[in-house]
Amino acid sequence: MTETVLVRGVLLDMDGTLVDSTPLVEAIWGEFAAAHDLDAREILSYSHGLPTISTVRRAMPDADAATQQHWCDWVEDEGLRRTEGIVEVPGAAAFIRRAQQLGLPMAIVTSAPLELARRRFAIAGVPMPEPRVTIESVERGKPHPEPFLRGAAALGLPASELLAFEDGAAGLASATAAGAECVVVGDFAGNEARGLPRITHWDQVRVRTTRDPGRFSVAFD
C-alpha cells in the first residue's frame, strides 16, 4: 500500500538509516563488553541511536565520570580508526542524489561525532547532506527531542512540517517528541515503530515537487 505525505523537508539519521555499520559497531561494543565482563547482547539491546557516553554510563553506572569518558573516547576512537563492514543502506546514495536534484531540504541528525559521520558517509559512498546535527551540536542527545528540533531549526522549518527517517527506538522517540512525522527504516519493531510506515530499501521512496512552492510529495510503499 502506497502512502503519500506533503512535507517541506526531511530529517535523516545516519547509522542504520543511510549507512550500515552494524558489524563494526557490534564488534566494538563486544570488545568493550569483554573488557569489563559485561553482556554484549544486553549493551547492544539499548545502545543503538544513543550517544556513546549515554551507553557507557548505562553499562558502567558505578564508574566515575573520568572512567566513563575514557571508555566513551575509546569506543569512538575505534569507530573512527576502523572501517570494516561499512556499506550504504540499499538505495541511500541514489535517493540523496535524487532529492538534492529536486531541491528537497535535508538535514542529518545523528548521535555520532561529526568526523565519524563524515568518514562513514565517505566509506559507504553516500553523499552527506547539510546541515548536520551531530553529538557536538546538542546538550541532550536522543531520545530527547533536541537533536531533531535543532535539525528543523537548521533548515529554518517547523518540525511538524518535516519527515524523519529513523531506524531505532531512541531516534524514533526523539523525532516523534520533536513533532516530526516518522518513517521506520529497516526491521525495528519496538513500541516506538508501532503504526508508522516502513521502508527496507530507499528505492521505495519517491519524491516529487508540487504546485505549492516549498512543498514536496513523498510517497513510500
C-alpha positions as CSV (number, residue, x, y, z in Angstrom):
1,M,0.0,0.0,0.0
2,T,1.4,3.4,-1.1
3,E,1.3,6.2,1.4
4,T,2.0,9.9,0.4
5,V,2.7,12.9,2.6
6,L,3.3,16.5,1.8
7,V,6.3,17.9,3.6
8,R,8.7,20.8,3.4
9,G,11.9,18.8,4.1
10,V,13.3,15.6,5.7
11,L,15.5,14.8,8.7
12,L,17.8,11.8,8.3
13,D,19.5,9.6,10.8
14,M,22.8,8.1,9.7
15,D,23.6,4.6,11.1
16,G,21.1,2.0,10.1
17,T,19.2,4.6,8.0
18,L,21.6,5.8,5.3
19,V,24.8,4.0,6.3
20,D,25.1,0.5,7.7
21,S,28.0,-0.1,10.1
22,T,26.3,-2.8,12.1
23,P,29.1,-5.5,12.0
24,L,31.7,-2.9,13.1
25,V,29.6,-1.4,15.9
26,E,28.7,-4.8,17.2
27,A,32.4,-5.8,17.2
28,I,33.5,-2.7,19.1
29,W,30.8,-3.0,21.7
30,G,31.6,-6.7,22.0
31,E,35.2,-5.8,22.8
32,F,34.1,-3.1,25.3
33,A,31.9,-5.7,27.0
34,A,34.6,-8.3,27.1
35,A,37.0,-5.8,28.7
36,H,34.5,-5.2,31.6
37,D,33.0,-8.7,31.9
38,L,29.6,-7.4,30.6
39,D,26.9,-8.9,28.4
40,A,27.5,-7.6,24.9
41,R,23.9,-8.6,23.9
42,E,22.5,-6.5,26.6
43,I,24.5,-3.5,25.7
44,L,23.5,-3.8,22.0
45,S,19.9,-4.1,23.1
46,Y,19.9,-0.4,24.1
47,S,22.9,1.2,22.5
48,H,21.6,1.8,19.0
49,G,21.0,5.5,18.4
50,L,22.1,6.6,21.8
51,P,25.1,8.9,22.2
52,T,28.2,6.8,23.1
53,I,28.5,8.4,26.5
54,S,24.9,7.5,27.4
55,T,25.6,3.9,26.5
56,V,28.8,3.8,28.5
57,R,27.1,5.4,31.5
58,R,24.3,2.8,31.4
59,A,26.8,-0.1,31.0
60,M,29.1,1.2,33.8
61,P,26.9,3.1,36.2
62,D,29.3,2.7,39.2
63,A,32.3,4.1,37.3
64,D,33.4,7.6,37.9
65,A,32.9,10.3,35.2
66,A,36.6,10.2,34.1
67,T,36.5,6.5,33.6
68,Q,33.2,6.7,31.7
69,Q,34.7,9.4,29.5
70,H,37.8,7.4,28.9
71,W,35.8,4.4,27.6
72,C,33.5,6.7,25.5
73,D,36.6,8.1,23.9
74,W,37.9,4.5,23.3
75,V,34.7,3.4,21.6
76,E,34.6,6.5,19.4
77,D,38.3,6.3,18.5
78,E,37.9,2.6,17.5
79,G,34.9,3.6,15.4
80,L,36.9,6.3,13.6
81,R,40.0,4.1,13.1
82,R,38.3,1.0,11.8
83,T,36.3,0.7,8.6
84,E,35.4,-2.9,8.1
85,G,31.9,-3.7,7.0
86,I,30.6,-0.2,6.4
87,V,28.2,0.0,3.5
88,E,25.3,2.1,2.3
89,V,21.8,1.1,3.3
90,P,20.4,-0.1,-0.1
91,G,19.5,2.7,-2.4
92,A,20.5,5.5,0.0
93,A,23.1,7.2,-2.2
94,A,20.7,7.3,-5.2
95,F,17.9,8.7,-3.0
96,I,20.1,11.5,-1.7
97,R,21.2,12.5,-5.2
98,R,17.6,12.5,-6.5
99,A,16.4,14.6,-3.5
100,Q,19.3,17.1,-3.9
101,Q,18.4,17.5,-7.6
102,L,14.8,18.3,-6.7
103,G,16.0,20.8,-4.0
104,L,14.4,18.9,-1.1
105,P,15.7,20.4,2.1
106,M,17.5,17.8,4.1
107,A,19.4,17.7,7.4
108,I,21.4,14.9,9.0
109,V,20.5,14.2,12.7
110,T,22.9,11.7,14.2
111,S,24.3,10.7,17.6
112,A,27.7,10.3,16.1
113,P,30.6,12.8,16.2
114,L,30.9,14.9,13.1
115,E,34.3,13.4,12.0
116,L,33.0,9.9,12.5
117,A,29.9,10.7,10.5
118,R,31.9,12.2,7.6
119,R,34.1,9.2,7.5
120,R,31.3,6.6,7.4
121,F,29.4,8.5,4.7
122,A,32.5,8.7,2.6
123,I,33.3,5.0,3.1
124,A,29.8,4.0,2.2
125,G,29.7,6.2,-0.9
126,V,26.7,8.1,0.3
127,P,26.6,11.9,-0.1
128,M,26.3,13.7,3.2
129,P,23.7,16.5,3.2
130,E,24.0,19.7,5.1
131,P,23.1,20.9,7.6
132,R,24.4,18.3,10.0
133,V,23.3,17.9,13.6
134,T,25.9,15.7,15.4
135,I,26.6,14.9,19.1
136,E,28.7,18.1,19.3
137,S,25.6,20.2,18.4
138,V,23.4,19.2,21.3
139,E,23.3,19.2,25.0
140,R,20.8,16.4,25.2
141,G,21.0,13.5,22.7
142,K,18.4,11.1,21.5
143,P,15.8,10.1,22.8
144,H,15.4,13.7,23.9
145,P,13.8,15.8,21.1
146,E,16.6,18.4,21.0
147,P,18.5,16.7,18.1
148,F,15.5,16.8,15.7
149,L,14.4,20.2,16.9
150,R,17.9,21.5,16.1
151,G,17.7,19.8,12.7
152,A,14.4,21.6,12.0
153,A,15.9,24.9,13.2
154,A,18.9,24.4,10.9
155,L,16.5,24.1,8.0
156,G,14.5,27.1,9.1
157,L,11.4,24.9,9.2
158,P,9.0,23.7,11.9
159,A,9.5,20.0,12.8
160,S,5.8,19.4,12.2
161,E,6.3,20.0,8.5
162,L,9.2,17.6,8.2
163,L,9.5,13.9,7.7
164,A,12.1,12.0,9.8
165,F,13.7,8.7,8.7
166,E,14.9,6.6,11.6
167,D,15.7,3.0,12.4
168,G,15.7,2.6,16.2
169,A,13.9,3.3,19.4
170,A,15.9,6.3,20.6
171,G,15.8,8.1,17.2
172,L,12.1,7.5,16.7
173,A,11.3,8.7,20.2
174,S,13.4,11.8,19.6
175,A,11.8,12.6,16.2
176,T,8.3,12.0,17.4
177,A,8.7,14.1,20.5
178,A,10.0,16.9,18.3
179,G,6.8,16.8,16.3
180,A,8.0,15.3,13.0
181,E,6.3,12.6,11.1
182,C,8.3,9.5,11.0
183,V,9.2,6.6,8.7
184,V,10.9,3.5,10.0
185,V,13.9,2.3,8.0
186,G,14.6,-1.4,8.4
187,D,13.1,-4.1,10.6
188,F,13.0,-2.4,14.1
189,A,9.7,-3.4,15.6
190,G,9.6,-1.9,19.1
191,N,6.8,0.2,20.5
192,E,8.2,3.4,19.0
193,A,7.6,2.0,15.5
194,R,4.0,1.0,16.1
195,G,1.7,2.3,13.4
196,L,4.4,4.0,11.5
197,P,5.1,3.5,7.7
198,R,8.2,1.5,7.0
199,I,10.8,1.1,4.2
200,T,13.5,-1.5,3.7
201,H,15.1,-0.1,0.6
202,W,15.4,3.6,-0.4
203,D,14.0,2.7,-3.9
204,Q,10.7,2.6,-2.1
205,V,10.8,6.4,-1.5
206,R,9.7,8.7,-4.3
207,V,10.0,12.5,-4.0
208,R,8.2,14.9,-6.3
209,T,7.8,18.7,-6.4
210,T,4.3,20.1,-6.1
211,R,2.4,23.2,-7.3
212,D,2.8,24.6,-3.9
213,P,6.4,26.2,-3.8
214,G,8.4,24.8,-0.9
215,R,6.3,21.6,-0.5
216,F,7.2,18.2,-1.7
217,S,5.2,15.0,-2.2
218,V,7.0,12.0,-0.6
219,A,5.5,8.6,-1.3
220,F,6.6,5.3,0.1
221,D,5.4,1.7,-0.1
